Amino acid sequence: MDLEETRAFLAVIEHGSFKAAAENLNQPRATLRRRVESLEVRAGVPLLERSRNGVEATAAGAILARHGRTLLRETEALLHTLRELDDGAPRGSLRIGVPASLPADGVALVFGLFRTKFPQLCIDLRVAADPVAELLDEVDLALHLGGARPGQRWTTRPLVQVRETLVASQSYLERHGALRSIDELAEHVLLACRSGAAVERWPLLGGGSVAIEPAMRADNPQLLRRLVGCGFGIALLPDIDLGDRESDDDELTPVLDQQIGRQLTLSAVMPEVLVETPKLRAIVAHLERFFGRRERLHSVPRFESRPEPISLGA
């Protein structure tokens, strides 16, 4: 398949017309039209059809568009790999997707250290509740917290084991009483995170799950962590320690930690075609070293009681 023909076809699909695609690519419309027509001859079926809104893909064109983007991406990645083999230090741009559940201060520490080590590398950092589901086709590497998700054409490298734990602040427990059994959950203020376990079910360590009735649901785990730290309720949160924390709000107490929770894996996910690029090799090695050190230093749960609990009143 001719790459320039494919690129022209994808540009027309993306912009909705030959005119808009030509302006975006800074190429004559006649050139784009000729390349698309040549691609249709190779395919043996029409790939585009005119509509009231401009130009749209036929059924065959839609299939070609999906696979054509992958083909162009892999070809460009291969060319970048060849160019970078003798360049020495990683350089250029690297797009990375990270889960919103990772602490912001820890992410800053990880990639700040990486930026210091590789100053010629520009990192385009994108945050999503689930980078694998939302960003996988838009990034060069995604950090994934959970079970196996990506399929073919993707490589997964486990980085560290993470425990998802039910936690509360000491001030909350002093005001509402200790939680001694799962049956008592209904008597407490429960805060649920959409990017963690199922919103209305919490996993049991022995298998299965327990139904809950959240008083609040949120997409942002960091917001929930702060609310829990301020004594507003109980939440199921990943115990991820990426760096030193100074805020008292982050000192949380495990609740029913022998009954509720689960083990998750934080992994680096990347396209197979990019695995051997110097940039990805460097960043994955950096992440493996960083999380390996954190796992050795923090082999016990980080959550602990706050020495001076915040009192919010009765």
N, C-alpha and C positions, 0 to 999 in steps of 0.2 A: 504494500500500500504506500502511495506517495504521501509523504508527510506534509508537504506544502498544500496539496489538494485537501487533505484532511483538516489542516489548520484553517483553510479558507472556508470549508463547509461548516466547521464548528463556530467560526466567527459569525457567519450568516445566521445560524441557529440562535446564537447567543444574543445578537443585536436585532434580529427580527426582519432584516432587509439587507439587500446587497449594498445599498447606499450607506447605511449606518456602519456596516462591517468594513466597507472600503475606507470610510473616514477614520474609523478606529485603528485600522492597520496601516493607514496612509498608503493605500495601494489603489490603482484604478479599478473601477467597478468591472470593466471588461475583463481584467485579469482574474478577479475572483470568480466571475461567472464562468469563464473558460475552465478554471480549475475544478469548479463544482460539477460542470457538465462532463469533464473528463472522468471525475470520480464516479459519476452515475453510469458512465459507459463501462468502467471497470466492474462496478457492482452489478450491472445488468438490470437494475430496477430504478424507478424514480426515487430520489431521496428528499426532494423538496416539493412543496405545492403552495400555490398562492392562496391567500385567504383574505378576508375583509381587513384583518389587522396586519397584513404584510406577508411574510414568508414563514411557513411552518414545516416541520419535518413530517414526512410520511411515516408509516409504521416501521418500514425498513430504515428510514433516516434516524428515527428515535433510537433504534438498536445500535446503529453505527455511532451515533453521538455518545451514547453511554460508554461504549468500548473505545471509541476514538480518543476520548479525553484521557483514558488510562494509557493508551498507546503513546500519545504525545508526552504524557508525564514521565513514563518509563524511559522513553527515548532521550528526553532532555536530561533526566537523572543520570543515565548511562554516560552521556556526553560530559556532564559535569564531573562525574567520577573520573573519567579519563583525563580531563584537564587538571584535576586536583591532585593526581597521583604524585606529581613532582613539585607541588607548591609548598610543601613544608607544613606550616601551621594552618589550621582550618581558617577559612575566610569566606566572605560572602554572606548571604542571608539564610537563616534557618528558622522555619516556622514550627512552633511547638504549642500543642494544646495541653492545658492542665485542668484537672477537676477543680470545681469551686470548693470542694471539701478540704483541699489542702490549705493549711494556714498561710495567710498572705505574707507574714514575716518570714516564715520558713522558705517559701518560694523565692522571696527576695534574696535570702541568704544563699540558696543553692545556685541561682543563676547570676547573682552578683559575684560569687567566687569564680564561676565559669567565665564570666565576662572579663574578670581580672586575668585569668589564665590565658584566654584566647581573645585579645583585644581587637583582632581583625575580623571577628565574627559578629555579625549583627543578628540579634535574636528577636524574632517577631512572636511575642507571647500572647496567646489567646486563651481565655477562660470560659469554660462551659460546665454545666452540671454533669454532662456525660460526653467528654471529648470524642470518644470512639463513635458514638451515635451521631453527634452533631458536627464534628469537625474533621473526621478521618480523611475526607477527600480534599481538605483545604490545608492540611499541615504536613510537615515532613516527619514529625514524631508526635505521638500523643501519650500522655501518662494516663493509665487506666487503673481505677480502683475497683476491684471486684473479680468475678470469675472470668473464664475465657470467653471472648466475644468475637474478635476478628476472624475471618475465614482465610481463604486462599489469597495469595499475593501479599500477605502481611506476616511479619515476624514479631513475636512477643518475647521480651526479656524480663523475667521476674526481678524486682529490685529489693523489696522488703515485705515482710508479713505485718499486717496491721490488724489490731483487734478493734472491733466496733463494740462499744461499751455503753451501758445505760449509766448516766451520770446526773448528779445534782450538786448544788452548792450546800455548804454546811449551814448557811443561814436559812435556806429553804427547809432543810431537814429539821432544824430546830423549831421552826414555826409550824410545820405540817406533820412532824413525827417521822420516825424511821420507817422504811419500807421493808417489811419482813417476808412478804410472799407475793407471788404474782397476782393472787386474788385481790390484793390491796391496791393494784394499779388504778382501779376505777375511782379510788378516793383521792387521787392526786392530779395535779395539773400536768398534762403530758404535751410535749412539744414535738411535732413530727417533721422530719426533713424529707422532701421529695427526692433528693438526690442520693439518699442512703437506702435503707430498707424500704419495703412497701409502706406507704404512708399510713395505712390503718392496720398494719400487722407488724409485730416485732419478732425477729428470729429467736428461737430457743437454742441454747448450746447443745442440747441433746438431740436436736432435730425438730422440725415443725416450727410453728409460730403461734403467737398469741394475739388475739384481736384487741385493738385499743380504740379509744375515742379521743382523738387529739383536741385539745383546746385551741391549738394553733398549728397551722401548716405553713412551711416556708421553703423556698428554693435555695436559700443561702445558709449553708451549715455554719459559717462564721457568725452570722447574725444570731442563730440559735445558740451557739456556744456562749456568746456574750450575754444573751438573755438568761441562760442557765446560770452563768457565773454571777449575775446580778440577783439571782434568787427567784426568778419568775416561774420556774417549773423544772421538769425532768425531761431529758432528751437522750436519744440513742445516737452517739457520735463516734466517729473514728478516732482512735488514740494515736494521732500522728504527731510526733515530736521532731520537727525539722531544725529547730534552733532554740536558743535560750529565750524564755518568755519572762517579761518583767511585770505584766499586769496581774493583779490579784484575781481578776475576773476569770483567769484561765486555770486557777487551782480548783479542780473539781473532785468530787468524791464518787467512787464507783457505787452503784446501787444494783442489787441482785446480780452481781457480776458472775456468780456461779450458775445462774439460770438463764439470763437473757444476754444475747450478743452473738457474735460470729467472727470468724477469722477471714480477712480479706487479703488479697495480694495487690500491691502497687507495682504495676508493670510498665515498661516502655514498649510502645507499639509503633512499628514503622513499616513502610512498604519494603518488600523483599529486595526490590531493585536498588533501594537506597542504603541498604545495610552496610555495604562496603565503602561508602563514601567516607573520606577522612573526617568530615564534619560530624556525621552520625556516630562513627566509631569513637571519636573523641568525647562527645557528649554522653554517650551511653557508658563509657568507661568512667567518666567523671561521676555520673549518677550512681553507678555500682559502688564506687569507692566511698562516696558520701553516705549512702544509705547503709553500707556495710559497717562504717564507723559508728553511725547513729544506733544501729541494731546492737553492736557490742557494748556501747556506753549505756544504752537504755534497755537492758534485758528484762526489767520489771516494769509494770504499768506506770505511766507518768501521772495518772490522775491521783491526787492525794488531797487530804483535808486542808482547808485554808486556815492558817493559824489565827487570823483575826477576822472572823466572818462579818460580812456586811449585813447590818440589820435594816430591814425595810419596814419594820413595824408589823403589828398584828394584822 
